[in-house]
């Protein structure tokens, strides 16, 4: 289950998103650089995104994908 503020990394693009809104089964994700948004269903998060743990933060991500 997604939570507001949770950070997710796309398995397809490698971009990092933050959960901005949850309404029913719909989840709005916004990229960390705020250049793009994705509207998807909650069940797709387990398939196409991986959760980024706060203690691991953004250390292991490609710096080119960060703001």
Buried (B, 14 or more C-beta within 10 A) or exposed (E): EBEEEBBBBBEEEEBBBBBEEBEEEEBBBBBBEEEEEBEBEBEEBEEBBEBBEEEEEBEEBEEEBEE
